[in-house]
């Protein structure tokens, strides 16, 4: 049975540790993963129009990282690479140290999501989820197509486990797809899960690679353990607003966060899934993204024209509290 949740009846307003004038634009009404943390906990990547900006909360200033000729629907930063995708299958991949390595149209339709991960052989891979019912897997930095996975539905997000052995994907159905990604046997579908009632918008793995979560249009976030076919935990937004992004923290904080279509995001104890804090960030304002810093000490969220910074109470996290997280 899923774990019960101690869930507040009303979202609480939590004053952010910082609020910064950094606009972030949304190109597609459903695709909201447009904020990414840098290796530096005081720097955040944001999409603003046809630009990707890097905002420093330390200096309270931004700098242009990538100038595009389209407004991205998807963006990711990891392992020294920045990738953006657009509504007409545009794909730009940028090395943070060497500059642009790819400007291309990859075919298909809307590039719904991008994810960079290291497979079990140690090679970097870029996973591109497209509305043409495929996930294209590229080698980085060569941008050679390793494999194209086909699905019965448009795919909205795909995420590789931290050990590179499994891939999870969600799209325009209530199915969550689990693949084996072991190199010598290729990508093989091994299981599907059907806990939600509407399309999946995002998926993510916890830092140990033992659990994964999918966030859905019906406002639910479901968590599974690799060792079981039964749902480990199921959360629900208070007004059944659609979920857009789900992320796990790394490090010792062991948290999961997910954002609603607007106004609110949720912070969950990912050790037991027994505590959830619902944060009202800005009434009736669209959320364009959510991310943890690499050490789990902060949560960043972009809402309208503002980048909001929240501190995680790491001292209390280490003592396994039942109280507020941020």
BANUVEX-677070 format. One record per residue: residue in one letter; x, y, z of N, C-alpha, C in turn. Coordinates in pm, whole numbers, padded with zeros to 5 digits, always signed. Layout:
N
AXYZXYZXYZ ...
This chain:
326
X+00084-00120+00000+00000+00000+00000+00088+00125+00000 X+00042+00233-00066+00119+00357-00063+00131+00412+00078 X+00241+00479+00106+00257+00543+00235+00153+00653+00253 X+00098+00669+00377+00010+00784+00402+00092+00910+00411 X+00024+01023+00393+00094+01151+00394+00034+01244+00497 X+00123+01313+00569+00081+01421+00656+00078+01546+00570 X-00038+01578+00517-00049+01683+00415-00128+01801+00470 X-00070+01921+00462-00139+02039+00510-00262+02065+00425 X-00370+02116+00486-00493+02143+00412-00479+02264+00323 X-00399+02359+00364-00379+02480+00285-00230+02501+00261 X-00197+02547+00142-00057+02581+00114-00016+02700+00199 X+00106+02699+00244+00155+02810+00325+00248+02898+00242 X+00243+03027+00268+00337+03117+00203+00467+03111+00281 X+00575+03080+00211+00709+03079+00270+00789+03190+00204 X+00837+03281+00285+00916+03391+00229+01048+03336+00175 X+01077+03359+00048+01202+03307-00007+01323+03376+00053 X+01436+03306+00052+01560+03366+00099+01605+03476+00007 X+01564+03467-00120+01597+03571-00216+01496+03574-00328 X+01467+03693-00381+01380+03711-00497+01452+03804-00593 X+01473+03757-00717+01559+03828-00810+01485+03855-00941 X+01512+03971-00998+01444+04014-01120+01507+03946-01242 X+01474+03819-01262+01522+03743-01377+01402+03679-01447 X+01353+03739-01558+01238+03682-01629+01271+03546-01689 X+01173+03459-01690+01184+03330-01758+01056+03308-01837 X+01069+03284-01965+00952+03274-02052+00915+03128-02077 X+00787+03107-02108+00732+02975-02136+00682+02974-02280 X+00728+02879-02359+00689+02871-02499+00568+02780-02520 X+00556+02676-02438+00449+02577-02450+00375+02570-02318 X+00242+02569-02324+00165+02583-02200+00183+02466-02104 X+00227+02349-02154+00243+02233-02067+00388+02207-02027 X+00484+02254-02106+00624+02218-02086+00693+02324-02001 X+00731+02287-01878+00774+02386-01780+00906+02350-01711 X+00995+02281-01782+01123+02245-01722+01231+02334-01782 X+01229+02463-01747+01314+02562-01811+01407+02632-01713 X+01437+02565-01602+01528+02618-01500+01624+02506-01461 X+01754+02535-01455+01852+02433-01421+01962+02494-01335 X+02005+02418-01237+02110+02466-01149+02247+02449-01211 X+02336+02539-01179+02476+02527-01216+02547+02438-01114 X+02674+02404-01143+02756+02337-01043+02779+02428-00923 X+02768+02558-00946+02779+02658-00841+02639+02685-00785 X+02620+02667-00656+02488+02678-00595+02429+02818-00600 X+02509+02918-00637+02458+03055-00647+02429+03095-00791 X+02431+02999-00885+02407+03030-01026+02298+02939-01083 X+02209+02999-01163+02094+02926-01219+02080+02961-01366 X+02055+02859-01448+02027+02878-01590+01877+02895-01610 X+01839+02995-01692+01699+03024-01719+01680+03055-01867 X+01564+03020-01919+01527+03055-02055+01451+03187-02053 X+01494+03282-02137+01426+03411-02148+01416+03447-02296 X+01298+03426-02354+01281+03450-02496+01366+03355-02579 X+01452+03410-02665+01540+03329-02749+01680+03318-02689 X+01689+03336-02559+01819+03335-02493+01818+03238-02375 X+01934+03182-02345+01957+03112-02219+02051+03198-02137 X+02005+03233-02017+02080+03321-01931+02132+03245-01810 X+02245+03289-01756+02298+03237-01631+02290+03349-01528 X+02208+03329-01427+02187+03432-01325+02268+03397-01200 X+02340+03496-01148+02416+03481-01025+02342+03550-00911 X+02304+03473-00811+02239+03534-00694+02341+03607-00607 X+02467+03573-00623+02572+03640-00545+02592+03783-00594 X+02603+03801-00726+02624+03935-00782+02494+04001-00825 X+02384+03924-00825+02252+03970-00870+02259+04027-01011 X+02324+03950-01097+02336+03990-01237+02330+03866-01324 X+02297+03885-01452+02287+03772-01544+02379+03793-01662 X+02415+03683-01727+02496+03692-01849+02439+03596-01952 X+02456+03633-02079+02407+03552-02189+02498+03431-02207 X+02437+03312-02212+02512+03190-02236+02492+03143-02379 X+02368+03151-02427+02338+03100-02561+02230+03186-02626 X+02259+03235-02745+02162+03309-02825+02105+03213-02930 X+01973+03202-02935+01906+03110-03026+01822+03188-03126 X+01765+03118-03223+01672+03182-03316+01530+03127-03298 X+01502+03075-03180+01369+03024-03144+01356+03031-02992 X+01234+03022-02944+01210+03018-02800+01200+02872-02756 X+01290+02826-02671+01294+02684-02637+01169+02635-02562 X+01130+02513-02596+01029+02441-02519+01094+02352-02413 X+01223+02325-02429+01294+02236-02337+01437+02283-02322 X+01494+02254-02204+01631+02295-02175+01685+02207-02063 X+01813+02171-02074+01877+02097-01966+02025+02133-01960 X+02080+02122-01840+02223+02146-01819+02277+02035-01730 X+02381+01967-01777+02445+01861-01697+02576+01820-01761 X+02669+01775-01678+02797+01719-01725+02871+01815-01820 X+02856+01944-01798+02929+02042-01879+02864+02076-02011 X+02740+02034-02033+02669+02062-02157+02535+02129-02129 X+02498+02217-02219+02367+02281-02220+02297+02243-02349 X+02172+02197-02340+02096+02160-02459+01960+02227-02455 X+01914+02274-02572+01782+02335-02584+01711+02276-02705 X+01577+02270-02696+01497+02219-02806+01376+02307-02829 X+01324+02305-02953+01213+02394-02989+01093+02322-03046 X+00993+02401-03085+00865+02347-03133+00874+02287-03272 X+00976+02322-03349+00991+02271-03485+01111+02177-03497 X+01134+02103-03391+01240+02002-03380+01380+02062-03377 X+01391+02192-03345+01524+02253-03332+01599+02190-03213 X+01727+02172-03231+01813+02120-03124+01946+02193-03127 X+01981+02254-03015+02112+02318-02999+02180+02255-02878 X+02304+02214-02897+02384+02159-02787+02510+02242-02775 X+02541+02281-02653+02645+02380-02626+02736+02326-02516 X+02865+02317-02544+02962+02282-02441+02992+02407-02359 X+02982+02398-02229+03003+02514-02144+03148+02559-02143 X+03238+02475-02194+03379+02512-02199+03428+02539-02341 X+03364+02477-02442+03414+02487-02578+03318+02555-02675 X+03194+02580-02635+03099+02647-02722+03009+02550-02796 X+02944+02597-02902+02842+02522-02974+02902+02398-03041 X+02836+02283-03023+02878+02162-03093+02769+02109-03185 X+02647+02164-03173+02539+02116-03259+02433+02222-03273 X+02395+02253-03398+02276+02332-03431+02207+02255-03543 X+02088+02201-03513+02031+02105-03607+01879+02103-03594 X+01814+02051-03697+01673+02013-03691+01671+01861-03694 X+01620+01801-03590+01632+01656-03575+01513+01581-03632 X+01418+01652-03694+01301+01586-03750+01196+01561-03644 X+01079+01521-03690+00972+01497-03595+00894+01623-03568 X+00863+01647-03441+00773+01754-03403+00834+01831-03287 X+00754+01866-03189+00802+01944-03074+00903+01862-02993 X+01015+01923-02961+01110+01861-02868+01062+01890-02726 X+00994+01791-02667+00926+01812-02539+01021+01820-02420 X+01128+01742-02424+01219+01739-02309+01356+01692-02351 X+01456+01733-02274+01595+01692-02294+01653+01648-02161 X+01737+01545-02166+01799+01493-02044+01938+01444-02079 X+02037+01478-01997+02174+01434-02017+02211+01341-01901 X+02261+01222-01934+02301+01127-01833+02420+01046-01878 X+02481+00977-01782+02598+00894-01809+02555+00748-01803 X+02573+00674-01913+02527+00536-01913+02623+00447-01836 X+02592+00318-01827+02670+00229-01741+02811+00203-01794 X+02837+00242-01919+02973+00231-01972+03056+00355-01942 X+02992+00457-01885+03061+00582-01855+03051+00685-01964 X+02980+00653-02074+02964+00746-02185+02846+00840-02160 X+02861+00965-02204+02753+01062-02190+02650+01044-02300 X+02522+01056-02263+02412+01043-02357+02316+01161-02341 X+02262+01204-02455+02156+01304-02457+02028+01235-02501 X+01924+01247-02420+01795+01185-02449+01697+01295-02491 X+01647+01283-02612+01555+01383-02667+01417+01320-02682 X+01320+01372-02607+01182+01324-02612+01103+01412-02708 X+01044+01348-02809+00979+01424-02915+00832+01386-02927 X+00755+01479-02982+00613+01456-03002+00584+01355-03113 X+00688+01311-03184+00668+01213-03291+00670+01068-03239 X+00655+01052-03107+00647+00921-03041+00783+00852-03033 X+00888+00931-03024+01021+00872-03011+01100+00936-02899 X+01200+00862-02854+01310+00916-02773+01438+00885-02849 X+01507+00989-02893+01633+00972-02965+01748+00982-02864 X+01839+00886-02871+01952+00881-02779+02078+00915-02857 X+02144+01026-02820+02265+01073-02886+02386+01048-02797 X+02500+01024-02860+02627+01021-02788+02679+01163-02776 X+02733+01197-02661+02795+01328-02641+02946+01310-02624 X+03026+01396-02689+02989+01516-02766+02972+01494-02916 X+02985+01373-02965+02984+01350-03110+02848+01374-03173 X+02740+01364-03094+02602+01378-03140+02564+01271-03242 X+02628+01155-03233+02587+01038-03311+02461+00978-03250 X+02364+00944-03333+02242+00880-03282+02274+00735-03249 X+02260+00699-03122+02288+00562-03077+02169+00472-03104 X+02050+00519-03072+01929+00441-03092+01810+00535-03090 X+01704+00498-03158+01577+00571-03152+01472+00476-03096 X+01418+00510-02979+01315+00429-02915+01178+00477-02961 X+01092+00386-03002+00958+00422-03050+00853+00380-02948 X+00749+00462-02940+00641+00442-02843+00507+00456-02914 X+00400+00410-02851+00267+00427-02910+00209+00567-02891 X+00277+00649-02814+00227+00784-02782+00342+00883-02786 X+00308+01013-02794+00411+01117-02784+00474+01112-02645 X+00606+01127-02640+00680+01119-02514+00713+01260-02465 X+00679+01285-02340+00701+01418-02281+00828+01428-02199 X+00882+01313-02153+01005+01319-02072+01065+01180-02064 X+01198+01174-02062+01271+01049-02040+01391+01079-01951 X+01420+00989-01857+01526+01015-01760+01604+00887-01734 X+01737+00897-01737+01825+00784-01713+01859+00776-01564 X+01864+00655-01510+01897+00637-01369+02043+00677-01344 X+02078+00714-01220+02215+00759-01191+02322+00656-01223 X+02289+00526-01213+02388+00424-01248+02387+00389-01396 X+02299+00453-01473+02295+00434-01617+02235+00303-01662 X+02169+00229-01573+02119+00097-01607+01972+00094-01648 X+01898+00202-01616+01755+00202-01643+01712+00338-01699 X+01611+00336-01781+01552+00456-01838+01403+00452-01808 X+01348+00566-01763+01204+00577-01742+01152+00688-01832 X+01031+00669-01886+00974+00766-01980+00823+00777-01957 X+00771+00899-01982+00627+00924-01970+00583+01009-02088 X+00453+01002-02120+00402+01079-02233+00252+01092-02230 X+00191+01098-02349+00049+01132-02361-00043+01013-02336 X-00020+00945-02224-00110+00842-02173-00082+00830-02024 X-00151+00741-01957-00125+00723-01814-00014+00622-01788 X+00056+00578-01891+00161+00478-01878+00294+00542-01837 X+00365+00475-01747+00504+00506-01717+00587+00387-01764 X+00683+00412-01853+00759+00305-01918+00895+00291-01852 X+00932+00167-01818+01063+00139-01760+01142+00053-01857 X+01265+00097-01889+01352+00026-01981+01480-00017-01910 X+01531-00132-01950+01668-00167-01917+01759-00096-02017 X+01868-00039-01965+01960+00036-02053+02100-00023-02048 X+02110-00151-02017+02240-00217-02010+02300-00222-02150 X+02428-00185-02161+02488-00159-02291+02488-00280-02386 X+02521-00399-02335+02537-00512-02426+02404-00565-02481 X+02294-00531-02415+02163-00576-02464+02078-00463-02520 X+02128-00342-02515+02053-00228-02568+01939-00188-02476 X+01853-00100-02527+01740-00051-02449+01621-00145-02472 X+01576-00208-02363+01468-00305-02371+01359-00269-02270 X+01234-00259-02318+01125-00230-02226+01101-00350-02135 X+01099-00326-02005+01083-00437-01911+00955-00428-01828 X+00893-00308-01824+00774-00297-01741+00701-00167-01773 X+00570-00164-01753+00493-00040-01758+00409-00031-01631 X+00381+00093-01591+00302+00120-01470+00187+00211-01509 X+00073+00195-01442-00048+00270-01483-00124+00320-01361 X-00060+00400-01280-00123+00449-01158-00200+00579-01180 X-00153+00665-01272-00218+00794-01296-00340+00774-01386 X-00416+00882-01404-00536+00877-01490-00523+00966-01612 X-00409+01034-01627-00391+01127-01739-00245+01125-01783 X-00212+01210-01878-00079+01212-01938+00031+01238-01836 X+00145+01173-01857+00264+01199-01777+00342+01316-01833 X+00387+01407-01747+00456+01528-01791+00605+01527-01762 X+00647+01454-01659+00786+01457-01619+00817+01333-01537 X+00944+01292-01534+00985+01179-01451+01127+01203-01402 X+01164+01136-01293+01295+01159-01233+01332+01041-01144 X+01463+01027-01119+01517+00924-01031+01571+00988-00903 X+01563+00912-00792+01630+00961-00672+01780+00935-00684 X+01857+00988-00590+02003+00986-00604+02061+00845-00596 X+01993+00752-00530+02043+00615-00522+02011+00534-00646 X+01917+00582-00728+01875+00509-00846+01783+00392-00817 X+01730+00384-00695+01640+00275-00660+01493+00313-00678 X+01463+00443-00676+01324+00489-00688+01312+00589-00802 X+01196+00590-00866+01169+00690-00968+01026+00741-00950 X+01003+00862-00999+00873+00926-00985+00826+00978-01119 X+00694+00980-01137+00636+01043-01256+00529+01141-01212 X+00528+01258-01276+00431+01364-01247+00334+01373-01364 X+00206+01387-01332+00103+01373-01435+00010+01494-01444 X-00056+01500-01557-00152+01605-01586-00269+01604-01488 X-00299+01489-01430-00412+01480-01336-00379+01532-01197 X-00257+01583-01178-00217+01638-01050-00154+01538-00956 X-00128+01417-01002-00068+01316-00916+00081+01303-00942 X+00154+01264-00838+00294+01224-00850+00305+01086-00788 X+00349+00990-00867+00360+00851-00821+00506+00811-00813 X+00540+00736-00708+00677+00692-00685+00679+00540-00680 X+00777+00481-00751+00794+00337-00749+00936+00300-00706 X+00949+00183-00646+01078+00123-00615+01107+00017-00721 X+01230+00013-00771+01267-00084-00873+01239-00228-00831 X+01237-00252-00699+01225-00389-00650+01080-00434-00635 X+00985-00349-00675+00844-00384-00657+00762-00330-00773 X+00652-00396-00802+00561-00348-00906+00452-00258-00849 X+00441-00251-00716+00339-00170-00651+00389-00028-00627 X+00297+00067-00637+00334+00206-00615+00380+00224-00470 X+00492+00293-00453+00548+00315-00320+00478+00432-00251 X+00449+00535-00326+00382+00653-00271+00306+00724-00383 X+00198+00788-00344+00120+00866-00441+00077+00995-00374 X+00111+01106-00438+00075+01238-00388-00021+01303-00485 X-00096+01401-00433-00196+01467-00515-00197+01616-00484 X-00200+01698-00588-00212+01842-00565-00347+01872-00501 X-00353+01981-00427-00472+02009-00347-00596+02034-00431 X-00581+02103-00541-00696+02133-00627-00692+02054-00757 X-00611+01948-00758-00590+01866-00878-00537+01947-00996 X-00461+02053-00963-00389+02124-01068-00285+02031-01129 X-00258+02046-01256-00162+01961-01325-00022+01976-01264 X+00049+01865-01253+00190+01868-01217+00273+01887-01344 X+00380+01963-01333+00462+01992-01451+00604+01937-01439 X+00666+01947-01323+00805+01906-01306+00819+01830-01175 X+00898+01723-01175+00935+01654-01052+01085+01636-01052 X+01147+01665-00937+01293+01654-00923+01327+01595-00785 X+01435+01519-00779+01491+01473-00653+01619+01550-00625 X+01647+01569-00496+01774+01630-00458+01882+01523-00456 X+02006+01569-00467+02119+01480-00447+02175+01506-00308 X+02275+01432-00270+02336+01456-00140+02255+01397-00026 X+02271+01457+00092+02214+01400+00214+02074+01450+00244 X+02021+01544+00167+01892+01602+00204+01775+01510+00171 X+01788+01424+00070+01685+01323+00038+01546+01385+00027 X+01532+01476-00068+01404+01543-00089+01354+01520-00232 X+01224+01532-00249+01163+01535-00381+01081+01663-00389 X+01084+01728-00504+01004+01849-00524+00925+01834-00652 X+00804+01888-00652+00728+01893-00776+00648+02022-00782 X+00634+02074-00904+00565+02202-00923+00428+02180-00983 X+00336+02269-00949+00205+02271-01011+00208+02363-01133 X+00098+02367-01205+00090+02451-01324+00115+02597-01290 X+00065+02640-01176+00092+02776-01130+00085+02780-00978 X+00141+02883-00922+00125+02924-00782+00204+02844-00680 X+00203+02709-00687+00254+02629-00576+00357+02526-00622 X+00444+02491-00527+00527+02372-00543+00531+02297-00411 X+00573+02172-00417+00568+02081-00303+00708+02028-00275 X+00742+02015-00146+00866+01954-00102+00830+01832-00018 X+00887+01717-00053+00849+01590+00010+00973+01524+00069 X+00958+01467+00190+01062+01385+00250+01074+01257+00170 X+01183+01240+00096+01199+01124+00009+01262+01005+00079 X+01280+01014+00210+01326+00897+00286+01209+00805+00317 X+01099+00863+00363+00983+00784+00403+00856+00822+00327 X+00859+00936+00257+00742+00994+00189+00627+01015+00288 X+00662+01043+00414+00561+01061+00519+00536+01208+00552 X+00611+01300+00490+00588+01442+00518+00597+01520+00389 X+00506+01616+00374+00500+01701+00255+00474+01845+00297 X+00552+01937+00243+00531+02080+00266+00486+02143+00135 X+00373+02212+00138+00317+02277+00019+00345+02426+00030 X+00416+02480-00068+00460+02619-00063+00383+02701-00166 X+00319+02806-00119+00255+02902-00208+00358+03008-00244 X+00402+03005-00369+00511+03095-00410+00459+03229-00461 X+00357+03225-00548+00300+03348-00604+00162+03315-00658 X+00057+03374-00602-00079+03340-00644-00102+03363-00793 X-00157+03260-00859-00200+03268-00999-00088+03309-01094 X+00034+03276-01060+00147+03302-01151+00202+03170-01201 X+00233+03163-01330+00283+03040-01390+00425+03009-01342 X+00450+02881-01315+00583+02835-01275+00652+02778-01398 X+00768+02830-01430+00838+02786-01550+00947+02683-01523 X+00973+02654-01397+01072+02552-01367+01104+02546-01220 X+01175+02439-01183+01208+02411-01044+01334+02325-01044 X+01428+02355-00953+01549+02272-00946+01610+02281-00807 X+01682+02176-00770+01767+02176-00651+01909+02215-00692 X+01984+02272-00599+02127+02290-00621+02195+02154-00605 X+02316+02136-00659+02382+02005-00653+02398+01949-00513 X+02420+02035-00414+02436+01986-00277+02305+01979-00200 X+02194+02014-00265+02063+02005-00200+02035+02114-00100 X+02117+02218-00095+02101+02321+00007+01996+02425-00029 X+01959+02432-00157+01863+02534-00201+01767+02475-00304 X+01651+02538-00315+01556+02512-00421+01535+02644-00495 X+01544+02639-00627+01516+02756-00710+01389+02731-00790 X+01308+02836-00802+01189+02830-00885+01174+02962-00958 X+01137+02956-01085+01111+03077-01162+00962+03094-01180 X+00912+03210-01139+00769+03239-01146+00754+03379-01204 X+00698+03384-01326+00682+03513-01390+00816+03579-01415 X+00833+03700-01365+00955+03776-01386+01056+03760-01275 X+01035+03664-01187+01122+03652-01070+01179+03512-01054 X+01307+03509-01016+01372+03387-00972+01367+03385-00820 X+01308+03279-00764+01293+03269-00619+01390+03165-00564 X+01454+03198-00455+01554+03112-00391+01504+03073-00252 X+01503+02943-00223+01460+02891-00094+01572+02809-00032 X+01598+02832+00096+01701+02756+00166+01640+02630+00227 X+01708+02518+00209+01669+02394+00274+01736+02389+00412 X+01658+02355+00513+01711+02346+00649+01788+02214+00660 X+01915+02218+00623+01994+02095+00619+02025+02040+00757 X+02034+02125+00857+02058+02077+00993+01943+01990+01040 X+01819+02037+01020+01705+01958+01062+01686+01835+00973 X+01726+01843+00846+01715+01726+00759+01802+01612+00810 X+01917+01646+00864+02006+01542+00914+01955+01477+01041 X+01857+01542+01107+01800+01486+01230+01663+01423+01206 X+01629+01402+01079+01502+01337+01040+01382+01405+01106 X+01353+01529+01070+01247+01603+01138+01109+01568+01082 X+01009+01610+01155+00871+01607+01106+00825+01746+01071 X+00909+01846+01091+00869+01984+01070+00896+02033+00930 X+00895+02165+00913+00909+02225+00781+01049+02202+00726 X+01055+02194+00594+01181+02167+00526+01250+02296+00486 X+01171+02394+00437+01228+02522+00398+01158+02635+00472 
